[in-house]
Amino acid sequence: MPRASGVCAIFRAETKPGAEDDFAALVADLAWCVRNEEPACTSYVVTRAMGSPSHFAIHARFEDWRAFESHPDSAHMAKLMPRLSALLASPLAMEIFLEV
């Protein structure tokens, strides 16, 4: 297990054609839940690529590895991920960074 430091993650998503607005609404709901129900997630920001409405990135910062690992097990993730996944053109990509 990595040392006790902040964990930052970038989740990249590309939606199916025509699913952009539905995805944006659902991921905004997810972001609200994460910010309000996961106190160890200190930042959760959803962005959309300029000039490409189907490309999204979620930037998340967790206090430590344990908080990062527990994120997928939250009730809001279980509820919203199947709906979000159905709107994706390809699997969600993820990059993980440890703070130095």
C-alpha positions in Angstrom: 0.0 0.0 0.0 1.3 3.5 -0.8 2.5 5.7 2.0 -0.1 7.9 3.7 -0.3 10.9 1.4 -2.9 12.5 -0.8 -4.1 10.6 -3.8 -5.2 12.4 -6.9 -7.0 10.8 -9.8 -8.1 11.8 -13.2 -11.0 9.9 -14.7 -11.5 10.4 -18.5 -14.7 9.6 -20.3 -16.0 9.8 -23.8 -19.7 9.6 -24.3 -21.7 8.0 -27.1 -23.0 10.5 -29.7 -26.1 12.2 -28.4 -25.4 11.1 -24.7 -23.4 14.2 -23.8 -26.1 16.1 -21.9 -27.4 13.1 -20.0 -23.9 12.2 -19.0 -23.2 15.7 -17.9 -26.3 15.8 -15.7 -25.6 12.4 -14.1 -21.9 13.1 -13.4 -22.9 16.5 -11.9 -25.2 14.6 -9.5 -22.4 12.2 -8.7 -20.0 15.1 -8.0 -22.5 16.6 -5.6 -22.9 13.3 -3.8 -19.1 12.7 -3.6 -18.5 16.2 -2.2 -21.3 15.9 0.4 -21.0 12.3 1.4 -17.2 11.5 1.2 -15.4 13.8 3.6 -12.1 12.3 2.8 -12.5 13.3 -0.9 -11.3 16.9 -0.6 -11.9 17.9 -4.2 -14.1 16.4 -7.0 -14.4 18.6 -10.1 -16.0 17.6 -13.5 -14.7 19.2 -16.6 -15.5 19.0 -20.3 -13.0 19.5 -23.1 -13.2 22.7 -25.0 -14.5 22.0 -28.5 -15.4 18.4 -27.8 -18.6 18.1 -25.8 -18.3 14.3 -25.6 -15.0 14.3 -23.7 -15.1 14.7 -19.9 -12.5 14.5 -17.2 -13.1 14.2 -13.5 -10.4 15.5 -11.2 -10.5 14.0 -7.7 -8.3 14.4 -4.6 -8.5 12.0 -1.7 -6.8 12.5 1.7 -5.1 9.1 1.5 -5.1 5.7 -0.2 -7.8 4.3 2.0 -10.2 7.1 1.0 -9.4 6.5 -2.7 -10.0 2.7 -2.3 -13.3 3.2 -0.6 -14.7 5.6 -3.2 -16.0 2.9 -5.6 -17.8 1.2 -2.8 -20.0 4.2 -1.9 -23.8 4.0 -2.3 -23.9 6.8 -4.8 -21.3 5.1 -7.0 -23.2 1.9 -6.9 -26.4 3.8 -7.9 -25.0 6.0 -10.7 -22.1 4.1 -12.3 -24.3 1.6 -14.3 -26.3 4.6 -15.7 -23.1 6.5 -16.5 -21.3 3.5 -18.0 -24.3 2.9 -20.4 -23.6 6.4 -21.9 -19.9 5.8 -22.5 -18.4 5.2 -26.0 -15.4 3.4 -24.4 -14.4 2.2 -21.0 -13.5 4.9 -18.4 -9.8 5.6 -18.3 -8.1 6.5 -15.0 -4.7 7.9 -14.0 -3.6 7.8 -10.3 -1.1 10.2 -8.8 0.4 10.3 -5.3 1.2 13.6 -3.8 4.9 14.3 -3.1 
